[in-house]
Amino acid sequence: MEMLRKIFSKSSILIPLVAIILGLIVGAIAMLAGGYNPILAYSSLLDKLFSTPYNLGEAIRAITPLIFTGLAVSFAFRTGLFNIGVEGQFVMGMTGATIIGVLLDLPWYIHAPLAIITGAVFGGLWAGIAGYLKAKRGVNEVISSIMLNWIALFLSNFIVAKFLVEKGQQKSMTVHESAMVKIDWLIKLTDNARMHWGTIIAIVCVIVFYIVLWRTKQGYELRAVGHNPDAALYAGMNVNVTMVKSMFISGVFAGLGGVFEILGVFGNQTVMAASPGYGFDGIAVALLGGNTPIGVLLGAVLFGGLSYGSAGMSFGAGVPPEVVRIVIGAVIFFVASHGLVKWFLKPFLNKRASKRKEAA
């Protein structure tokens, strides 16, 4: 409960909230400079998100992978590692799920769980490579994980094109229906939006993140190694194993994000010219969420909502989607610039401090 109180404390909520408002203001200024109406643009964005059950369902679908990648980045960061290779782990999760979904034909109660677990393990193992290099060879995980992003992309393309490809197409064969994880009743409720079990599992992962890090002995060791590896080693903890374990768990979160894009949304994997981008957006989500599980969930809702709603800004107000990226970039800038946000909040904070003195 102490952790939850910290998450929902005034200071932890106020700074991201002010950062979001400042980001929206910067976006409005950019629109005005381009000759667009910011009020119409933002109202069109909200209309796109909430106008129909289909749009709401698709917005939730767009938010789901960002929860997974945000959790992946946050988990590693909480344990003293910067996992910038979430993009590659996401892609490997897609590939693992596609392999099982295409090549095997099993009963649904075996096929779908096996595909999910395989994709998660693929993502975990891919992150584990960077963790192993860090633990055994001292290789900076930022460098190794960035390089592994590209290796994952091209390895995935090779596997799809060589072993899984649909003849005459630049994509894999369709995953068997027994491996798909769509929620039929929710799809009907949202007018055929692509709703799937990944959204529910993402919420479960938010809870698991909190329990593992703050309610288990293993989580204490993970955080201890992240705070001070030398002190953790002196206390008898196996620092090297803990680093690899931390990266593996982080990769599992990222891999799950890729799994549900295949099994819940697309049903096949294409030969990609570039990575999907969810891993890099996950860094922004984690930053906005303060590397807390609830914060990541809320950050994913904001980023996913802005990304999906940008189409409404384009059609309703003629604003190009790139302006949404300006808003997101501005929000990230203000979240990262705590000193600048606190400068905006200084009059309010000083007033509150003076009231406390008077009350004392």
C-alpha positions, 0 to 999 in steps of 0.5 A: 500500500505504501507503494500505491500511496507514492504512486498516487501522491500529489507530486507524482501525479502533478508533474506528469499532468502539468507536462501533458498540459504543456505538451498539448499547449505546445501542440496547439501553438504548432497548429496555430503556426501552421494555420490550423484550429487547435480547438477543432483539432483536439475536439476531432481527436476526442470524437475519433476516440469516443464517437463509436464503439468501433473506434473505442475498441480500436483505440484500446487495441492500439493502447495494448502493445504500448502497455507491454513495451512500457512495462518491459522498459520500466522493469529493466530500468527499475533493476538498473538496466536500460533495455533499449532493445524492446523493439527487437524483443517485440519482433521476436515475440511476433516471430515465435507466435507465428512459427507455432501458429502456422506450423502446428495444428493443435486443439485451441486449449493447447495451441493458443497457450503454446503460441503465447508462451513461445513468443514470450520466451523468444522475447525473453531469450532475446533480451537475455542475450544483452543481459548475459553480455552485460553480466559476463563481458561488461558490454553496455546493454544499451549498445548490445540491445540496439544492435540486437534490434536490427538482428531481430528484424532481419532474422525475423524476415529471414524466417518468415520468407524462408519457412513461413511465407505464403506463396507469391506474398510478402507475408507468412501463411495465416495462423491457424484459427486454433491459435487466435486469441480474439474475444468474439463477444467483445468484437461484436460489442464493439462493432468488429473492432479487433479486440483480443485477450492481450488487453486483459493479459496486459492489465494482469501484467501490470499487477504482476509487475508490482507484485514481483518487484515490491512483494517478493524476495526475488523482486527485492534482489532485482531492485537491490542489484539495480540500486547498487551492484557492489552492495548487493554482491557484498550481501551475497546476491548473485549479481550476474544471474540477477542481471540476466534474469531481469533482462529476461523478464523485461523481454517476456513483457515485450515478447507478449506485446508482439505475440498478441499483435499476431494472434489477436490482430493480424493473424500473419506476419509480414516481411517488414521493411522497418520495425513496428515502433512499439518498442521505442514508443514504450520508452516514452510510455515508461518515462511518462509513467515514472517507471511505475506499473500504474503510470505505465498503464496511464501513459500507454492510454495517453500515447495510444489514444493520441496515436489512434485519434490523430486520424480524427485530427487529419479528417476533422481539422486537416491537421497532419498526423505529424503534429501528434508526434510534436505533442508526444515529443513535447510531453516527453520533453516536459516530463524529462525536464522536471526542473522546467515543470517545477519552475512552472509549478513554483508559485503553487508549491510556494503557496502550499508550503507557506500555508503549511507553515502557517498551519504549523 
